Structures are given as structure tokens and as C-alpha cells.
Amino acid sequence: MLKAVILIGGPQKGTRFRPLSFEVPKPLFPVAGVPILQHHIEACAKVPNMKEILLIGFYQPNEELTRFMCNTQQELKISIRYLQEYSALGTGGGIYHFRDQIVSGSPEAFFVLNADVCSAFPLTEMLSFQKEHGEPNSFVILGTTANRTQSLNYGCIVENEETREVLHYVEKPSTFVSDIINCGVYLFTPDIFQHIGTVFQKNQQDMLLEEPTNGWHRAEAIRLEQDIFTALAGQGKLYVYKTLSFWSQIKSAGSAIYASRLYLNQYHTTHPERLLGPNVSIGTGVTIGAGVRVRESIILHGATLQDHCCVLNSVVGWDSTIGKWARVEGTPSDPNPNDPYAKIDSETLFRDGKLTPSITILGCNVTIPSEVIILNSIVLPHKDLNRGFKNQIIL
């Protein structure tokens, strides 16, 4: 049997997602009409012999997360549990801390998925690939191809082109190493815990030589990428399965709209009943007047778009209102469409002292008056605007 672990992070991790993460934990933000996490869980539930999905993070248990887990368990008929870390333990520390829960029932293998990526999640293909390559206890990283410049922002993988073994792994190198990048989706056997345990013991010994501060926590904070993969590369243990289907990170609110488009394209074959318009997802209880135009946007539940308003490249927050003939528009942060290997850039909020043009975000319960233009702006929750704004953060 198999299990899956989804690393959902915690409240201080979603800072680039503000103001949207003020209202809902980032993993539960709706992309293409359903919470980000649901895409991961649906993919895991389709894998034969999948017995349990564990969510690991350091969010306090909350009503939204509990309700989401209950509804998804009932819908997909699979066990889903949340395991709360006592603080941020890193991508390796979290699974090591809860290793007994993961290996209980003796799964022969388990997937680990980062919550902040969108993908077609070719999990069954990774399983088949693992059986065909390497020894039974080998580990598999999902990889994809990036362009040379953008590869520096990711974990880079040098592979043996015949065997697909990972020969060299560098996280965010300073110079070009490889155009194959880590997608944040892994297939492990329980053997991985021996390798993480070695790092944990080394960290403990290092702590003893230093001044004793919060040593236990620092010994448990382990990163799969820098601490484990770098050491395993070239040892015949680690392999890369390269996917040709879509993949993107979801770091900022701008990347959520791009991720939404990727998932909506996939819906043509997987969920045609969820489709609406040209990269548009609309939440429950949304009111849309006559002559409204919406494109490349996410409209969250309870919002009201009055007659003839126009919304482009924007996220309209929960219970917000856009007046008649108003225009709310942002600048898309999509990858270069002429480069098949381009990825979305991790844009900085400011460049040269100015707000970088990006998608427009309205927090919850924002009111935009009639006949104004809001362009490339971020509006924090509960604001009642009385005029138009351009390239501003409205606090």
C-alpha cells in the first residue's frame, strides 16, 4: 500500500500571498474553483492502493482546515489527517518528526508533495518509473525543464541521460548548473528516514559543540533539498522523472491566476463541468450584472460585479463590490509565451522604489465606486474607495 504527505507550511510562510492569506490559509485559497490543496489530494486519491493522505504543517488547527478535510474525505472516500509541527521544521524535518505516523501500516512507498506548486501530478507515472529504474529502494524527484536564466531560482538536477540517476543536486545555484529543475514532488521508500536520521544526528552533535540554545528544534530543522538530496546525488539512490506536462510554483497572488489557467486548461479533459470562461473562476454567491466583462481573473465568493464593469487580470476578494462602469485591471505576470521552458518569475513587490506592475488584488469587503479605474494596485481588506488608483498599495 501507499501513502502521501502534503507539506502545507504555516502562517508565516504565505507572506507573499497577502492580503488574500489574511482570510484563509494559503493552501485553501481557491485556484480554478477549488482550494489549492484539493488538486494535490485528488491526484493522490487516483493512485491505486493509496490508503492515507497526511497533511503536515504548523498552522493551528482551524475551522476552515477541519471543514475542508471532512468534506474532501467524504467526497473522495480516503483518510486525510493533519499533523501539526510545533514549529517550522523544514521539508525534511517535518516528515522525520512524524515518521512513525508515515510508516505505520508498512507502506512500501510514499509521495511527498509541496503544497505551493500546481501540476498535473503524474504520480502513477513516477511509480512505474521507480520500478523500471534503479533498485527497489531508490527515490524519485519529479523534474521539469526551465530556461537557463530561471533555473538559478530552483533546485537544479544534473542527470545521467541513460539511467536518469541524479548525479549532482544544487539548490538555487549562483551560476548555471542544469536546466532540469526540482518540481517539489517526490516518491520515497521508508529508507529515506535513515538518510534524514544521519543528518539529524550530525545536527545534534554540532549543537553540543555550540552554546546550548534551542538546540533540539535546530537539530530537527532539516531541508530535503540542501541536506538530503545534495548528499544522495551520485550514490545510485536518487533518480529524476522528467514531466512534459504543466508545472508552476504558487508563491504570490499573481502566480495564482497563472496556475488557475493551467488547471482550467486541464479541466477540458478532467472536469469539463467546472469550466466557465477565459481563465475565470467564480466563487459561490457571486452577483454579476448585465454587460460585465471578466477575463484572466479569480472572483471570490459573495462578490458583486455591477452592470458594465470590467475586470481583467485581477483577484476580487470575498464580499467585495465593483461599481457600474468601473474598470479593475492588473498586469499579468505570466512566463514568456515564446519560450516553451519559461517559468513564472518570483516577482518582487517593489523595483527601483516603485510598485512592480502586477495583478490587481482586492482584499475582502472592498468597495470600488462607479466609473473609476483601479490599475496594478493592491487594496487591503475593508476599504471603501472614493476614487481611482494606479500602481499603489492602499492600506
Contacts in CASP RR format, 6 or more apart in sequence:
PFRMAT RR
TARGET T0000
AUTHOR 0000-0000-0000
METHOD contacts of the structure
MODEL  1
MLKAVILIGGPQKGTRFRPLSFEVPKPLFPVAGVPILQHHIEACAKVPNM
KEILLIGFYQPNEELTRFMCNTQQELKISIRYLQEYSALGTGGGIYHFRD
QIVSGSPEAFFVLNADVCSAFPLTEMLSFQKEHGEPNSFVILGTTANRTQ
SLNYGCIVENEETREVLHYVEKPSTFVSDIINCGVYLFTPDIFQHIGTVF
QKNQQDMLLEEPTNGWHRAEAIRLEQDIFTALAGQGKLYVYKTLSFWSQI
KSAGSAIYASRLYLNQYHTTHPERLLGPNVSIGTGVTIGAGVRVRESIIL
HGATLQDHCCVLNSVVGWDSTIGKWARVEGTPSDPNPNDPYAKIDSETLF
RDGKLTPSITILGCNVTIPSEVIILNSIVLPHKDLNRGFKNQIIL
1 49 0 8 1.000
1 50 0 8 1.000
1 51 0 8 1.000
1 105 0 8 1.000
1 106 0 8 1.000
1 107 0 8 1.000
1 108 0 8 1.000
2 47 0 8 1.000
2 49 0 8 1.000
2 50 0 8 1.000
2 51 0 8 1.000
2 107 0 8 1.000
2 108 0 8 1.000
2 109 0 8 1.000
2 110 0 8 1.000
2 111 0 8 1.000
2 127 0 8 1.000
3 50 0 8 1.000
3 51 0 8 1.000
3 52 0 8 1.000
3 53 0 8 1.000
3 54 0 8 1.000
3 102 0 8 1.000
3 107 0 8 1.000
3 110 0 8 1.000
3 111 0 8 1.000
4 44 0 8 1.000
4 47 0 8 1.000
4 50 0 8 1.000
4 52 0 8 1.000
4 53 0 8 1.000
4 54 0 8 1.000
4 110 0 8 1.000
4 111 0 8 1.000
4 112 0 8 1.000
4 113 0 8 1.000
4 123 0 8 1.000
5 53 0 8 1.000
5 54 0 8 1.000
5 55 0 8 1.000
5 56 0 8 1.000
5 95 0 8 1.000
5 102 0 8 1.000
5 110 0 8 1.000
5 111 0 8 1.000
5 112 0 8 1.000
5 113 0 8 1.000
6 37 0 8 1.000
6 40 0 8 1.000
6 41 0 8 1.000
6 44 0 8 1.000
6 53 0 8 1.000
6 54 0 8 1.000
6 55 0 8 1.000
6 56 0 8 1.000
6 112 0 8 1.000
6 113 0 8 1.000
6 114 0 8 1.000
6 115 0 8 1.000
7 56 0 8 1.000
7 57 0 8 1.000
7 91 0 8 1.000
7 94 0 8 1.000
7 95 0 8 1.000
7 112 0 8 1.000
7 113 0 8 1.000
7 114 0 8 1.000
7 115 0 8 1.000
8 25 0 8 1.000
8 27 0 8 1.000
8 37 0 8 1.000
8 55 0 8 1.000
8 56 0 8 1.000
8 57 0 8 1.000
8 59 0 8 1.000
8 115 0 8 1.000
9 27 0 8 1.000
9 56 0 8 1.000
9 57 0 8 1.000
9 58 0 8 1.000
9 59 0 8 1.000
9 88 0 8 1.000
9 115 0 8 1.000
10 25 0 8 1.000
10 57 0 8 1.000
10 58 0 8 1.000
10 59 0 8 1.000
10 88 0 8 1.000
11 21 0 8 1.000
11 25 0 8 1.000
11 58 0 8 1.000
11 59 0 8 1.000
12 88 0 8 1.000
13 26 0 8 1.000
13 88 0 8 1.000
14 21 0 8 1.000
14 26 0 8 1.000
15 21 0 8 1.000
16 251 0 8 1.000
16 252 0 8 1.000
16 253 0 8 1.000
16 349 0 8 1.000
17 26 0 8 1.000
17 29 0 8 1.000
17 251 0 8 1.000
17 252 0 8 1.000
17 253 0 8 1.000
17 256 0 8 1.000
19 361 0 8 1.000
19 363 0 8 1.000
19 364 0 8 1.000
19 378 0 8 1.000
19 379 0 8 1.000
19 380 0 8 1.000
19 381 0 8 1.000
20 26 0 8 1.000
20 29 0 8 1.000
20 253 0 8 1.000
20 256 0 8 1.000
20 315 0 8 1.000
20 317 0 8 1.000
20 361 0 8 1.000
20 363 0 8 1.000
21 29 0 8 1.000
22 363 0 8 1.000
22 364 0 8 1.000
22 381 0 8 1.000
23 318 0 8 1.000
23 363 0 8 1.000
23 364 0 8 1.000
23 381 0 8 1.000
24 64 0 8 1.000
25 59 0 8 1.000
25 62 0 8 1.000
25 64 0 8 1.000
25 65 0 8 1.000
26 36 0 8 1.000
26 115 0 8 1.000
26 116 0 8 1.000
27 35 0 8 1.000
27 36 0 8 1.000
27 37 0 8 1.000
27 115 0 8 1.000
27 116 0 8 1.000
28 35 0 8 1.000
28 36 0 8 1.000
28 37 0 8 1.000
28 64 0 8 1.000
28 65 0 8 1.000
28 68 0 8 1.000
29 35 0 8 1.000
29 36 0 8 1.000
29 256 0 8 1.000
30 36 0 8 1.000
30 281 0 8 1.000
30 283 0 8 1.000
30 298 0 8 1.000
30 300 0 8 1.000
31 39 0 8 1.000
31 118 0 8 1.000
31 250 0 8 1.000
31 256 0 8 1.000
31 259 0 8 1.000
31 260 0 8 1.000
31 263 0 8 1.000
31 281 0 8 1.000
31 298 0 8 1.000
32 39 0 8 1.000
32 259 0 8 1.000
32 260 0 8 1.000
32 263 0 8 1.000
32 264 0 8 1.000
32 267 0 8 1.000
32 274 0 8 1.000
32 281 0 8 1.000
33 260 0 8 1.000
33 274 0 8 1.000
33 281 0 8 1.000
33 282 0 8 1.000
33 283 0 8 1.000
33 298 0 8 1.000
34 274 0 8 1.000
35 68 0 8 1.000
36 115 0 8 1.000
36 116 0 8 1.000
36 118 0 8 1.000
36 250 0 8 1.000
36 256 0 8 1.000
36 259 0 8 1.000
37 55 0 8 1.000
37 68 0 8 1.000
37 115 0 8 1.000
38 68 0 8 1.000
38 72 0 8 1.000
39 118 0 8 1.000
39 121 0 8 1.000
39 263 0 8 1.000
40 113 0 8 1.000
40 115 0 8 1.000
40 121 0 8 1.000
41 53 0 8 1.000
41 72 0 8 1.000
41 76 0 8 1.000
41 78 0 8 1.000
41 80 0 8 1.000
42 76 0 8 1.000
43 119 0 8 1.000
43 120 0 8 1.000
43 121 0 8 1.000
43 123 0 8 1.000
44 50 0 8 1.000
44 53 0 8 1.000
44 78 0 8 1.000
44 111 0 8 1.000
44 113 0 8 1.000
44 121 0 8 1.000
44 123 0 8 1.000
45 53 0 8 1.000
45 76 0 8 1.000
45 77 0 8 1.000
45 78 0 8 1.000
46 123 0 8 1.000
46 124 0 8 1.000
47 111 0 8 1.000
47 123 0 8 1.000
47 124 0 8 1.000
47 127 0 8 1.000
48 124 0 8 1.000
50 78 0 8 1.000
51 78 0 8 1.000
51 79 0 8 1.000
51 107 0 8 1.000
52 78 0 8 1.000
52 79 0 8 1.000
52 80 0 8 1.000
52 81 0 8 1.000
53 78 0 8 1.000
53 79 0 8 1.000
53 80 0 8 1.000
53 81 0 8 1.000
54 80 0 8 1.000
54 81 0 8 1.000
54 82 0 8 1.000
54 83 0 8 1.000
54 98 0 8 1.000
54 101 0 8 1.000
54 102 0 8 1.000
55 65 0 8 1.000
55 69 0 8 1.000
55 80 0 8 1.000
55 81 0 8 1.000
55 82 0 8 1.000
55 83 0 8 1.000
56 82 0 8 1.000
56 83 0 8 1.000
56 85 0 8 1.000
56 94 0 8 1.000
56 95 0 8 1.000
56 98 0 8 1.000
57 82 0 8 1.000
57 83 0 8 1.000
57 84 0 8 1.000
57 85 0 8 1.000
57 94 0 8 1.000
58 84 0 8 1.000
58 85 0 8 1.000
58 86 0 8 1.000
58 87 0 8 1.000
58 88 0 8 1.000
58 89 0 8 1.000
59 65 0 8 1.000
59 84 0 8 1.000
60 84 0 8 1.000
61 82 0 8 1.000
61 84 0 8 1.000
65 82 0 8 1.000
69 80 0 8 1.000
69 81 0 8 1.000
69 82 0 8 1.000
72 80 0 8 1.000
73 79 0 8 1.000
73 80 0 8 1.000
81 101 0 8 1.000
83 98 0 8 1.000
83 101 0 8 1.000
85 94 0 8 1.000
85 97 0 8 1.000
86 217 0 8 1.000
87 217 0 8 1.000
88 221 0 8 1.000
89 96 0 8 1.000
89 97 0 8 1.000
89 217 0 8 1.000
89 220 0 8 1.000
89 221 0 8 1.000
89 222 0 8 1.000
90 221 0 8 1.000
90 222 0 8 1.000
90 223 0 8 1.000
90 224 0 8 1.000
91 112 0 8 1.000
91 114 0 8 1.000
91 222 0 8 1.000
91 223 0 8 1.000
91 224 0 8 1.000
91 225 0 8 1.000
92 196 0 8 1.000
92 222 0 8 1.000
92 223 0 8 1.000
92 224 0 8 1.000
92 227 0 8 1.000
92 228 0 8 1.000
93 196 0 8 1.000
93 200 0 8 1.000
93 220 0 8 1.000
93 221 0 8 1.000
93 222 0 8 1.000
94 220 0 8 1.000
94 222 0 8 1.000
95 102 0 8 1.000
95 112 0 8 1.000
95 192 0 8 1.000
95 193 0 8 1.000
95 196 0 8 1.000
96 193 0 8 1.000
96 196 0 8 1.000
96 197 0 8 1.000
96 200 0 8 1.000
96 220 0 8 1.000
96 222 0 8 1.000
97 220 0 8 1.000
99 190 0 8 1.000
99 193 0 8 1.000
99 196 0 8 1.000
102 110 0 8 1.000
102 190 0 8 1.000
103 190 0 8 1.000
103 193 0 8 1.000
107 190 0 8 1.000
108 189 0 8 1.000
109 127 0 8 1.000
109 130 0 8 1.000
109 187 0 8 1.000
109 188 0 8 1.000
109 189 0 8 1.000
110 187 0 8 1.000
110 188 0 8 1.000
110 189 0 8 1.000
110 190 0 8 1.000
111 123 0 8 1.000
111 126 0 8 1.000
111 185 0 8 1.000
111 186 0 8 1.000
111 187 0 8 1.000
111 188 0 8 1.000
112 185 0 8 1.000
112 186 0 8 1.000
112 187 0 8 1.000
112 188 0 8 1.000
112 224 0 8 1.000
113 121 0 8 1.000
113 184 0 8 1.000
113 185 0 8 1.000
113 186 0 8 1.000
114 184 0 8 1.000
114 185 0 8 1.000
116 249 0 8 1.000
116 250 0 8 1.000
116 251 0 8 1.000
117 183 0 8 1.000
117 184 0 8 1.000
117 185 0 8 1.000
117 247 0 8 1.000
117 248 0 8 1.000
117 249 0 8 1.000
117 250 0 8 1.000
118 246 0 8 1.000
118 247 0 8 1.000
118 248 0 8 1.000
118 249 0 8 1.000
118 250 0 8 1.000
118 259 0 8 1.000
118 262 0 8 1.000
118 263 0 8 1.000
119 142 0 8 1.000
119 183 0 8 1.000
119 185 0 8 1.000
119 243 0 8 1.000
119 245 0 8 1.000
119 246 0 8 1.000
119 247 0 8 1.000
119 248 0 8 1.000
120 243 0 8 1.000
120 245 0 8 1.000
120 246 0 8 1.000
120 247 0 8 1.000
120 266 0 8 1.000
121 185 0 8 1.000
122 142 0 8 1.000
122 241 0 8 1.000
122 243 0 8 1.000
122 245 0 8 1.000
123 185 0 8 1.000
123 187 0 8 1.000
125 241 0 8 1.000
125 243 0 8 1.000
126 140 0 8 1.000
126 142 0 8 1.000
126 185 0 8 1.000
126 187 0 8 1.000
126 241 0 8 1.000
127 187 0 8 1.000
129 140 0 8 1.000
129 164 0 8 1.000
129 239 0 8 1.000
129 241 0 8 1.000
130 138 0 8 1.000
130 140 0 8 1.000
130 187 0 8 1.000
130 239 0 8 1.000
133 140 0 8 1.000
133 163 0 8 1.000
133 164 0 8 1.000
133 165 0 8 1.000
133 239 0 8 1.000
134 163 0 8 1.000
134 165 0 8 1.000
134 236 0 8 1.000
134 239 0 8 1.000
135 236 0 8 1.000
136 189 0 8 1.000
137 189 0 8 1.000
137 191 0 8 1.000
137 237 0 8 1.000
138 189 0 8 1.000
138 236 0 8 1.000
138 237 0 8 1.000
138 238 0 8 1.000
138 239 0 8 1.000
139 186 0 8 1.000
139 187 0 8 1.000
139 188 0 8 1.000
139 189 0 8 1.000
139 191 0 8 1.000
139 192 0 8 1.000
139 232 0 8 1.000
139 237 0 8 1.000
139 238 0 8 1.000
139 239 0 8 1.000
140 186 0 8 1.000
140 187 0 8 1.000
140 238 0 8 1.000
140 239 0 8 1.000
140 240 0 8 1.000
140 241 0 8 1.000
141 157 0 8 1.000
141 166 0 8 1.000
141 182 0 8 1.000
141 183 0 8 1.000
141 184 0 8 1.000
141 185 0 8 1.000
141 186 0 8 1.000
141 229 0 8 1.000
141 238 0 8 1.000
141 239 0 8 1.000
141 240 0 8 1.000
141 241 0 8 1.000
142 182 0 8 1.000
142 183 0 8 1.000
142 184 0 8 1.000
142 185 0 8 1.000
142 186 0 8 1.000
142 240 0 8 1.000
142 241 0 8 1.000
142 243 0 8 1.000
142 247 0 8 1.000
143 157 0 8 1.000
143 180 0 8 1.000
143 181 0 8 1.000
143 182 0 8 1.000
143 183 0 8 1.000
143 240 0 8 1.000
143 241 0 8 1.000
143 242 0 8 1.000
143 243 0 8 1.000
143 247 0 8 1.000
144 180 0 8 1.000
144 181 0 8 1.000
144 183 0 8 1.000
144 242 0 8 1.000
144 243 0 8 1.000
144 244 0 8 1.000
144 247 0 8 1.000
145 179 0 8 1.000
145 180 0 8 1.000
145 181 0 8 1.000
145 242 0 8 1.000
145 341 0 8 1.000
146 154 0 8 1.000
146 179 0 8 1.000
146 180 0 8 1.000
146 181 0 8 1.000
146 341 0 8 1.000
146 342 0 8 1.000
146 343 0 8 1.000
147 179 0 8 1.000
147 339 0 8 1.000
147 341 0 8 1.000
147 342 0 8 1.000
147 343 0 8 1.000
148 176 0 8 1.000
148 179 0 8 1.000
150 342 0 8 1.000
150 343 0 8 1.000
150 345 0 8 1.000
151 176 0 8 1.000
151 177 0 8 1.000
151 178 0 8 1.000
151 179 0 8 1.000
151 180 0 8 1.000
151 181 0 8 1.000
152 172 0 8 1.000
152 173 0 8 1.000
152 174 0 8 1.000
152 175 0 8 1.000
152 176 0 8 1.000
153 172 0 8 1.000
153 343 0 8 1.000
153 345 0 8 1.000
153 346 0 8 1.000
154 172 0 8 1.000
154 181 0 8 1.000
154 182 0 8 1.000
154 343 0 8 1.000
155 169 0 8 1.000
155 170 0 8 1.000
155 171 0 8 1.000
155 172 0 8 1.000
155 173 0 8 1.000
155 181 0 8 1.000
155 182 0 8 1.000
155 225 0 8 1.000
156 169 0 8 1.000
156 170 0 8 1.000
156 171 0 8 1.000
156 173 0 8 1.000
156 177 0 8 1.000
156 178 0 8 1.000
156 179 0 8 1.000
156 180 0 8 1.000
156 181 0 8 1.000
156 182 0 8 1.000
157 166 0 8 1.000
157 168 0 8 1.000
157 169 0 8 1.000
157 178 0 8 1.000
157 180 0 8 1.000
157 181 0 8 1.000
157 182 0 8 1.000
157 240 0 8 1.000
158 166 0 8 1.000
158 167 0 8 1.000
158 168 0 8 1.000
158 169 0 8 1.000
158 177 0 8 1.000
158 178 0 8 1.000
158 180 0 8 1.000
158 233 0 8 1.000
159 165 0 8 1.000
159 166 0 8 1.000
159 167 0 8 1.000
159 178 0 8 1.000
159 180 0 8 1.000
159 240 0 8 1.000
160 167 0 8 1.000
163 239 0 8 1.000
164 239 0 8 1.000
164 240 0 8 1.000
164 241 0 8 1.000
164 242 0 8 1.000
165 234 0 8 1.000
165 236 0 8 1.000
165 238 0 8 1.000
165 239 0 8 1.000
166 229 0 8 1.000
166 232 0 8 1.000
166 233 0 8 1.000
166 234 0 8 1.000
166 238 0 8 1.000
166 239 0 8 1.000
166 240 0 8 1.000
167 233 0 8 1.000
167 234 0 8 1.000
168 177 0 8 1.000
168 178 0 8 1.000
168 233 0 8 1.000
168 234 0 8 1.000
169 182 0 8 1.000
169 225 0 8 1.000
169 229 0 8 1.000
169 230 0 8 1.000
169 232 0 8 1.000
169 233 0 8 1.000
169 238 0 8 1.000
170 177 0 8 1.000
170 230 0 8 1.000
171 223 0 8 1.000
171 225 0 8 1.000
171 226 0 8 1.000
171 229 0 8 1.000
171 230 0 8 1.000
179 341 0 8 1.000
180 240 0 8 1.000
180 242 0 8 1.000
181 343 0 8 1.000
182 225 0 8 1.000
182 229 0 8 1.000
183 243 0 8 1.000
183 247 0 8 1.000
186 224 0 8 1.000
192 228 0 8 1.000
195 228 0 8 1.000
195 231 0 8 1.000
195 232 0 8 1.000
196 222 0 8 1.000
196 227 0 8 1.000
196 228 0 8 1.000
199 222 0 8 1.000
199 227 0 8 1.000
199 228 0 8 1.000
199 231 0 8 1.000
200 219 0 8 1.000
200 220 0 8 1.000
200 222 0 8 1.000
203 218 0 8 1.000
203 219 0 8 1.000
203 220 0 8 1.000
203 221 0 8 1.000
203 222 0 8 1.000
204 219 0 8 1.000
206 219 0 8 1.000
207 215 0 8 1.000
207 216 0 8 1.000
207 218 0 8 1.000
207 219 0 8 1.000
222 228 0 8 1.000
229 238 0 8 1.000
232 238 0 8 1.000
246 262 0 8 1.000
246 265 0 8 1.000
246 266 0 8 1.000
248 255 0 8 1.000
248 258 0 8 1.000
248 259 0 8 1.000
248 262 0 8 1.000
248 343 0 8 1.000
248 344 0 8 1.000
249 255 0 8 1.000
249 343 0 8 1.000
249 344 0 8 1.000
249 346 0 8 1.000
250 256 0 8 1.000
250 259 0 8 1.000
251 346 0 8 1.000
252 333 0 8 1.000
252 346 0 8 1.000
252 347 0 8 1.000
252 358 0 8 1.000
253 315 0 8 1.000
253 359 0 8 1.000
253 361 0 8 1.000
254 315 0 8 1.000
254 333 0 8 1.000
254 347 0 8 1.000
254 358 0 8 1.000
254 359 0 8 1.000
254 361 0 8 1.000
255 333 0 8 1.000
255 344 0 8 1.000
256 298 0 8 1.000
256 315 0 8 1.000
257 279 0 8 1.000
257 296 0 8 1.000
257 297 0 8 1.000
257 298 0 8 1.000
257 313 0 8 1.000
257 315 0 8 1.000
257 332 0 8 1.000
257 359 0 8 1.000
258 332 0 8 1.000
258 333 0 8 1.000
258 334 0 8 1.000
258 335 0 8 1.000
258 344 0 8 1.000
260 279 0 8 1.000
260 281 0 8 1.000
260 298 0 8 1.000
261 279 0 8 1.000
261 296 0 8 1.000
264 274 0 8 1.000
264 275 0 8 1.000
264 279 0 8 1.000
264 281 0 8 1.000
267 274 0 8 1.000
267 275 0 8 1.000
268 275 0 8 1.000
276 282 0 8 1.000
277 294 0 8 1.000
278 295 0 8 1.000
278 296 0 8 1.000
279 295 0 8 1.000
279 296 0 8 1.000
279 297 0 8 1.000
280 294 0 8 1.000
280 295 0 8 1.000
280 296 0 8 1.000
280 297 0 8 1.000
280 298 0 8 1.000
280 299 0 8 1.000
281 298 0 8 1.000
281 299 0 8 1.000
282 288 0 8 1.000
282 294 0 8 1.000
282 299 0 8 1.000
283 299 0 8 1.000
283 300 0 8 1.000
283 301 0 8 1.000
283 302 0 8 1.000
283 303 0 8 1.000
284 301 0 8 1.000
284 302 0 8 1.000
285 301 0 8 1.000
285 302 0 8 1.000
286 299 0 8 1.000
286 300 0 8 1.000
286 301 0 8 1.000
286 302 0 8 1.000
286 303 0 8 1.000
286 304 0 8 1.000
286 305 0 8 1.000
287 302 0 8 1.000
287 303 0 8 1.000
287 304 0 8 1.000
287 305 0 8 1.000
288 294 0 8 1.000
288 305 0 8 1.000
289 305 0 8 1.000
289 306 0 8 1.000
289 307 0 8 1.000
290 307 0 8 1.000
290 308 0 8 1.000
291 307 0 8 1.000
291 308 0 8 1.000
292 305 0 8 1.000
292 306 0 8 1.000
292 307 0 8 1.000
292 308 0 8 1.000
292 309 0 8 1.000
292 310 0 8 1.000
292 311 0 8 1.000
293 309 0 8 1.000
293 310 0 8 1.000
293 311 0 8 1.000
293 312 0 8 1.000
294 305 0 8 1.000
294 310 0 8 1.000
294 311 0 8 1.000
294 312 0 8 1.000
295 311 0 8 1.000
295 312 0 8 1.000
295 313 0 8 1.000
296 312 0 8 1.000
296 313 0 8 1.000
296 332 0 8 1.000
297 311 0 8 1.000
297 312 0 8 1.000
297 313 0 8 1.000
297 314 0 8 1.000
297 315 0 8 1.000
297 316 0 8 1.000
298 314 0 8 1.000
298 315 0 8 1.000
298 316 0 8 1.000
299 305 0 8 1.000
299 311 0 8 1.000
299 316 0 8 1.000
299 317 0 8 1.000
300 315 0 8 1.000
300 316 0 8 1.000
300 317 0 8 1.000
300 318 0 8 1.000
300 320 0 8 1.000
300 364 0 8 1.000
301 318 0 8 1.000
301 319 0 8 1.000
302 318 0 8 1.000
302 319 0 8 1.000
303 316 0 8 1.000
303 317 0 8 1.000
303 318 0 8 1.000
303 319 0 8 1.000
303 320 0 8 1.000
303 321 0 8 1.000
303 322 0 8 1.000
304 320 0 8 1.000
304 321 0 8 1.000
304 322 0 8 1.000
305 311 0 8 1.000
305 316 0 8 1.000
305 322 0 8 1.000
305 323 0 8 1.000
306 321 0 8 1.000
306 322 0 8 1.000
306 323 0 8 1.000
306 324 0 8 1.000
306 326 0 8 1.000
306 370 0 8 1.000
307 324 0 8 1.000
307 325 0 8 1.000
308 324 0 8 1.000
308 325 0 8 1.000
309 322 0 8 1.000
309 323 0 8 1.000
309 324 0 8 1.000
309 325 0 8 1.000
309 326 0 8 1.000
309 327 0 8 1.000
309 328 0 8 1.000
310 326 0 8 1.000
310 327 0 8 1.000
310 328 0 8 1.000
310 329 0 8 1.000
311 322 0 8 1.000
311 328 0 8 1.000
311 329 0 8 1.000
312 327 0 8 1.000
312 328 0 8 1.000
312 329 0 8 1.000
312 330 0 8 1.000
313 329 0 8 1.000
313 330 0 8 1.000
313 331 0 8 1.000
313 332 0 8 1.000
313 359 0 8 1.000
313 360 0 8 1.000
314 328 0 8 1.000
314 329 0 8 1.000
314 330 0 8 1.000
314 359 0 8 1.000
314 360 0 8 1.000
314 361 0 8 1.000
314 362 0 8 1.000
315 359 0 8 1.000
315 360 0 8 1.000
315 361 0 8 1.000
315 362 0 8 1.000
315 363 0 8 1.000
316 322 0 8 1.000
316 328 0 8 1.000
316 362 0 8 1.000
317 361 0 8 1.000
317 362 0 8 1.000
317 363 0 8 1.000
317 364 0 8 1.000
317 365 0 8 1.000
317 366 0 8 1.000
318 363 0 8 1.000
318 364 0 8 1.000
318 365 0 8 1.000
319 364 0 8 1.000
319 365 0 8 1.000
320 362 0 8 1.000
320 363 0 8 1.000
320 364 0 8 1.000
320 365 0 8 1.000
320 366 0 8 1.000
320 367 0 8 1.000
320 368 0 8 1.000
321 366 0 8 1.000
321 367 0 8 1.000
321 368 0 8 1.000
322 328 0 8 1.000
322 362 0 8 1.000
322 368 0 8 1.000
323 368 0 8 1.000
323 369 0 8 1.000
323 370 0 8 1.000
323 371 0 8 1.000
324 370 0 8 1.000
324 371 0 8 1.000
325 370 0 8 1.000
325 371 0 8 1.000
326 368 0 8 1.000
326 369 0 8 1.000
326 370 0 8 1.000
326 371 0 8 1.000
326 372 0 8 1.000
326 373 0 8 1.000
326 374 0 8 1.000
327 372 0 8 1.000
327 373 0 8 1.000
327 374 0 8 1.000
327 375 0 8 1.000
328 360 0 8 1.000
328 362 0 8 1.000
328 368 0 8 1.000
328 373 0 8 1.000
328 374 0 8 1.000
329 360 0 8 1.000
329 373 0 8 1.000
329 374 0 8 1.000
329 375 0 8 1.000
329 376 0 8 1.000
330 357 0 8 1.000
330 358 0 8 1.000
330 359 0 8 1.000
330 360 0 8 1.000
330 375 0 8 1.000
330 376 0 8 1.000
331 357 0 8 1.000
331 358 0 8 1.000
331 359 0 8 1.000
331 376 0 8 1.000
332 359 0 8 1.000
333 344 0 8 1.000
333 345 0 8 1.000
333 347 0 8 1.000
333 358 0 8 1.000
333 359 0 8 1.000
334 344 0 8 1.000
335 342 0 8 1.000
335 343 0 8 1.000
335 344 0 8 1.000
335 345 0 8 1.000
336 342 0 8 1.000
347 356 0 8 1.000
347 358 0 8 1.000
348 356 0 8 1.000
349 355 0 8 1.000
349 356 0 8 1.000
350 356 0 8 1.000
354 391 0 8 1.000
355 376 0 8 1.000
355 377 0 8 1.000
355 378 0 8 1.000
355 391 0 8 1.000
355 392 0 8 1.000
355 393 0 8 1.000
357 376 0 8 1.000
357 391 0 8 1.000
358 376 0 8 1.000
360 374 0 8 1.000
360 375 0 8 1.000
360 376 0 8 1.000
360 377 0 8 1.000
360 378 0 8 1.000
360 379 0 8 1.000
361 377 0 8 1.000
361 378 0 8 1.000
361 379 0 8 1.000
362 368 0 8 1.000
362 374 0 8 1.000
362 379 0 8 1.000
363 379 0 8 1.000
363 380 0 8 1.000
363 381 0 8 1.000
363 383 0 8 1.000
364 381 0 8 1.000
364 382 0 8 1.000
365 381 0 8 1.000
365 382 0 8 1.000
366 379 0 8 1.000
366 381 0 8 1.000
366 382 0 8 1.000
366 383 0 8 1.000
366 384 0 8 1.000
366 385 0 8 1.000
367 383 0 8 1.000
367 384 0 8 1.000
367 385 0 8 1.000
368 374 0 8 1.000
368 385 0 8 1.000
369 385 0 8 1.000
369 386 0 8 1.000
369 387 0 8 1.000
372 385 0 8 1.000
372 387 0 8 1.000
372 388 0 8 1.000
373 388 0 8 1.000
373 390 0 8 1.000
374 385 0 8 1.000
374 388 0 8 1.000
374 389 0 8 1.000
374 390 0 8 1.000
375 389 0 8 1.000
375 390 0 8 1.000
375 391 0 8 1.000
376 390 0 8 1.000
376 391 0 8 1.000
377 389 0 8 1.000
377 390 0 8 1.000
377 391 0 8 1.000
377 392 0 8 1.000
377 393 0 8 1.000
377 394 0 8 1.000
378 392 0 8 1.000
378 393 0 8 1.000
378 394 0 8 1.000
379 385 0 8 1.000
379 389 0 8 1.000
379 394 0 8 1.000
380 393 0 8 1.000
380 394 0 8 1.000
380 395 0 8 1.000
383 394 0 8 1.000
385 394 0 8 1.000
END
